[in-house]
Structure formats: structure tokens, C-alpha cells
Amino acid sequence: MAAAPVIREPRHAPVAHVVRGGLVEGVHYGSVLVLGAEGEVLLDVGDTEAAFYPRSALKPVQAVAMVRAGLPLDGELLSLAAASHSGEEEHLDGVRRLLGEAGLTERDLRNVPDLPFGAEEREAWIRAGRTPSRLAQNCSGKHAAMLYTCRVNGWPLEDYLDPGHPLQRAIAATAEELTGQRIARVSVDGCGAPLFAVSLRGLARAAARLTTAPAGTAEARVADAMREHPETASGSTRDVAALMRAVPGLLAKDGFEGVQVAALPDGRAVALKVSDGADRARVPVAAAALEWAGVDGDALKGFTGTVLLGGGRPVGAVSAVPPLPAPGAAG
């Protein structure tokens, strides 16, 4: 296993331009790594070796650790265990089912109360006069699965978020195994769960380990669940679900602060971090990285640029900048 990635201010590079009326109005910086099927580096932009927090992009790895520890899920509910869900009714019902199967309720959750992540769902929630809840928070599926895993193993429930808890130690060990490197630092994610700092190279390697794992393994079960139920892992109108639908066999997971990881069935993988956390840059940069990985550009047409409006009509776009556009693609 490799040493922990170095902790430093990341040496990010320009990855996306904000172009309005033919003028570069802004620049998004970040780092991008593309790995080939044998783990070879196809593209390395910015600082892909520095330690960073992958945020929710690490949820598939957390789900693998839980399945290894006996979490008895597959399919839709396992996808929900790795989800940053939008708070649609099917997501909330799924979390209730997870808790019910473990003999638990929403009161046992220790994630922070929040409004639904999806814009439409949030507005409907507020119109109905509802207040923030642990169930609605986008990580509630992961937290319900953590509690279920604790119940299966007879581990304490009250402190399941403590980094020293048996569950969190198991997750940390799995993260180190799949990324192939020691964890650089442990902090706390927005939902309250432990957050592990790795590198983009480690994150890409972990995603490839999931998509190339033998059938029936915990890695393959998580990858299959998310690919078969992309809307459960995110939301029916979310870009990450649309990306998995557009690219056959793709496993993709986003994370707060401009993080994206994706891997193909043969092990080709991409991982990226947009420095300022902008989603409007994450999507086109991810599409450009996937094209570098060999994904057909036709499948990515709907993801290559975030449209900018002026007076209600398109006047520009946020798009990836060289060297990100794949060889032969329009710059």
C-alpha cells in the first residue's frame, strides 16, 4: 500500500472557461485524472497527487465496506445506501424501508437535519410547511445502511459516527485497500460521518476496482446496484443519473465541492475536483475526461457545456478547456 498523499495547497490548473458573448468571463480551476484499463495515466491535469476530500464521491466505497461487514442489501436499497439522494418520495420510502428492516426508526439516525437536496423537492417540502429532517437529508440512505450494518454485527448504534467505532474502522480499512494508499487526514463530512482525505489517483483507482470486480463480490454488488438504479443513487433529474443512462456500463458518483468520479467496466476511470466547487464546471469537465477515456463523444453531447443565459436566451457556455478536450475534438 502506498503512503498517504501529500497534504498541501493543491496546484490546480484551468479546467473550464465561462464564455459569454465570445469573451472569457471567468475561469474555473481544478485537477483531473484519467486512467486507462491497465491503470496507465491517459491525462493528468493540475495536482492529482495532493490529498483532498472526495466528499460523497466516496460513498460507493463506504457501501462496499458495509456489504463486506454483512449488510444484506442488493438492488435499489443498496443503491440508496451509496446515494446522495434528491429527497424524492421513493428515496424517503426507501430509507424508511431500510430502517424498518433493521428494526429502527428515523429517531436513530445521527445525520444532520436538512431540507431535501433536489430543488423541486425542497420547494414542495417548504410549501407543505415541513421543517428540516434527518430523513430528508441527502445522506440518510447511507446513515440508515450504517445503522443496519451495526445492527447485523451487534455493534453500538448511538456512536456509529465515531471514527473509532468498529463500523468506521472497517470503512477506513476498505477505503485504504481500494484506493491503494493510506488516508492522509480524517475530518467530518457535512452529514456528520467521518471523511477521509485521499488523492484523485486513489479515488479513480477505487472506482475502477468496483467496476472490474468479479460478480458477487461486495464491489460488484455495489457497482451493479448503482448502475441498475441510477435515479435511486441520485435523483430522477440529476446529471449523474443521466450520465449513467447515457454511457452503458458507467458507474458515476458526484460529491459536494465539485468532485466527480466515474469508471467503465474495463477499468478505465476518471476523477476530478473543481477548485471552487462549481457544479456548472463539474459536468462539462467530467464529459471531457470521459472522452479522453475513450467514451464516444455522441453519448456525451448533452454534458459538454453548461449554457449561460442573457435576457432569457443562450449567450455562452461553461465548457472544458485544453488540454481537456479529447484529441480531435473541438477545442
N, C-alpha and C positions, 0 to 999 in steps of 0.2 A: 504494500500500500504506500502511495506517495505521501510526502509530508503535506501539512496543511498549506493552502495557498497563502501567499504573502498578503499582509494587511497594509494597504497604502491607499492614498487617494488615487482612484482609477485614472489611467491615462487614456481617456476616451477620445474618439475621433468623430468627425462629422459623419452622420449616417442618414440624415434626411433633411431636405430643404422644404421650407414653406414658401411656395412661389405664388404670388398674387399679381395678376396682370403682367406676367413675364419678368417680374422683379423678385429676387430672393429677399423675402421679408424677414425670414428667420431661419435658424439652423438648429436642428436637434443633434446633440452628440450622444454617443453610445459605444457599445462594443458588440461584436458579432462573431460567432464561430460556426463554421460549417465543417462537419466531419463526413468522410466517405464511409463506405460499407466496411472497410477494414480498419476504421479508426483514424485514417490518414486525414490531415488537415487540408481542406479544399479552399477555405477562406478564413482569414484571421484579421479582424479589423479592431482597432482600439486596444483594450487591455483585457484579454480573455483569461489571464492567469491570476488576476487580483481577486482577493476574497470579496464576495458580495452576498447579499441576502436574496435568495431566489423567491422569497415570499410564497405565494400559493402554487407556484410552478413546481414546488417540491411535494405537493400533495399526493401525486401518484406513488412516490417513494414511501411516504408515510403509510399509504394504503397497503403497499406490499408488506411492510413490516407488520401491520395488523393482521393480514391474511396469514403470514408465516406464524404469527402468535395464536392462530386459531379462530380468527374472525370468520364465521360461517356464512359468507356472502358471495354472491356472484351476480352477474347481470346488472339490472337497473340500480339495485340498492348498493352494490359495490361501486358503481359509477358515482353514486351520490356520496359515498364515503370519501371520494377523491375530488369532490366538487367545490367550486366557488359558485354557488347557485344564485339565480336571479330572484328567488323568493316566489316563484310561480306556485300555484296551488299544488301541483304534482310534487314539487320539491318539499313543500311543507308536509304533505301527506306521507311522503317517503321517510322524512325524518321521524314523524310520529310512529311509523311502522318499525323503524329501526329501534327506537326507544322501547316500543311495546314488546318487541321480540326479546329484548333484554330485561323486561320487567321493570322498566324505568319510565320516567316522565320528563317533561321539559324542565321541571324544577331541579333535575340532577345535572343539567348542562352547566358548564362553567365558562362558556364563551361569553363575550360581552353582548348586552342587548343592543340591537340596531334595527333600523328600517330595512326593508328588502333592498337588495343591490340593484335590481332591474328598475329602470326609470318608470315604466308604466306601472309596475307592481308597487313601487314606492308611492306613486301618486294615488293609486287606488287605496292603499293602506291608510294614507293620511286622510283622504276624503271620508273614509269609513270611521275616522276618529280613533284609530288604533295607535298605540304607542310603541316605541321600540321594544323588541322582544328577542330572547335568545334563539327562539325557533326561526325567526325571520332572518337573522344574521347569516351572511353568505357561507360561513364555515360550519353551520350547525350539523350538516351531514357528517363531516369529519369528526366533530366532537361526539355525536351520537355513536359513531363507529368506535371511537376511542373508549367510550364508556362500555359498549358492548364487548370489546376485546378484554377490558378489565373484568367484566362480569364472567366471561368464559374462563378466565385464568384465576379467578378468586383474588384479584388484586384490589387494593383500596380504591374507592370511587371518588372520595372527597378531594384528594390531592393529585388527580390524574394528570394535571398540567405541570406538576413539579418536575424539573429536569432530572431529579434523582429517582423519580418513580420508575418501577420496572418497565412500564409501557414506553416512557420517553427514552429510557436507556436502550430499549430494543429498537426504537425508531432511529436513534442516533447511530447505532451499530449498523443498521441497514443502509442508512444514508452514506456512511463511510465506505461500506462494501460496494455499493452500486456506483458511487461517484469515483471510487478508487483513490480517495485522498482523505486525510484527516480533516475534521471540522476545524475551521480557523477560529470561530467565535460562536458563542451561544447567546442569543438575546430573546426577546419576546415579540411574537407576531401581533398584529392588530387584534386578533381574536383571543389572545391570551396564551396560545400554545407556544412551546419553545421553538425558536427559529435558529437554523443552523447556517453559518456562513461557509460557502464553498466557492468554487470558481465556475465560470461559464463552461470551461472544458469538462469539469466534473459533472455539471448538470447535463450537458449533452451526452456524455458517456452513460449516465444513469438512464436517460430516456432510451438510448439505443439498447441497453441491457434489457429493458422491459419489452421492446418490440421484437427482439431476436430470441427471447427465452423459449425453451421447449413448452409445448402445450401442457397445460395442467399445473404448471408452476405458479407460484404466487405472482410473479412478474407478468406472466402471460395472462393470468386471470384478470388482473387489474387493467392491462392494456386492452384486452378484448372487451371488458365491460365498458370502458370509456369510449372505445371506437364504435361499439354497437349502440350506445346510448349517449351520444354527444350532447344532446339537449339536457340530459339529466346532470351531466358533469359541468354544465354552464347555464344555458338558457335557450329557449326556442328562437330568440332573435339575436343571440350573441355571435360575434365574429369567430370565436374559436370553434363553436359548433358548426358554423358554415364552412370553415376551413376543413374540418374533418370530413364533412359531407362531400366537399369538392375534390379532395385528394384521396383516392382509395387507399385504405390501409394506414392512413396517417394517424398517429397519436399526437395530440397537441394540448398544451396546458399553458394558460396565461397566469400572470401574477401581478399584484399591485406594484406600482413604481416602474412600469414599463418593461416587465420581464415576459419572455416567451420562450418556450422550449417545444420542440416537435421532433418526431422521429418516424422513419419509414420502416416497413417490415424487414428490409435487408440490413438495417443498422445505420443507414445514413441519418444524420441528426443535425439540428441547428439549435443554437441557444443564443439569446440576445438580451441586452439590457439597454434601455433608453435612459440616458443620464437624468433627465428631468422628469421621468415617469410618465411621459405623454403617450396615451393610447393612440392618438392620431398618428404618431410616428411608428409605434409598435407594429401595427398591422402591415403597412407597406414594406417596412424593413424585413419583417418575417417572410413576406411573399418573395422579396428579392433573395433572401437567404435560401429559401426552399428552391428557387430556380437555380441557384448555384449548386444545390444538392442534386439537381437533375430532374426536378418536377416539371412537367410540361407547363409552359407558360400559359396555355389556353385555360388550364384548370385554375390559374391564379389571377385571371383578368379582373375579377371583382375585388381584388385585395391589393392592387398595386399602387393605389393612390387615394388618399382621403380628400374629397372635394371641398374646396373653400368657396363660400358664397359671398356675393356682394350684391346688395339690393335684391336678394332672393334668387339670384341666378349664379351659375358656376363662373368663377373668375380666376380659378387657380386650383392648386392641389398641394398636398403634402406627399412627397414621394422620396424613395431611396435615391441616394447619390452615389456616383462612382467612388470606390470600385465595387459597390454592391450590385448594381445591375449585372446580370449574368453575361458572359461573353456572347456577343452577337445580339444582345437585347438593346432596346433603345435606351440611351442614357438620359 
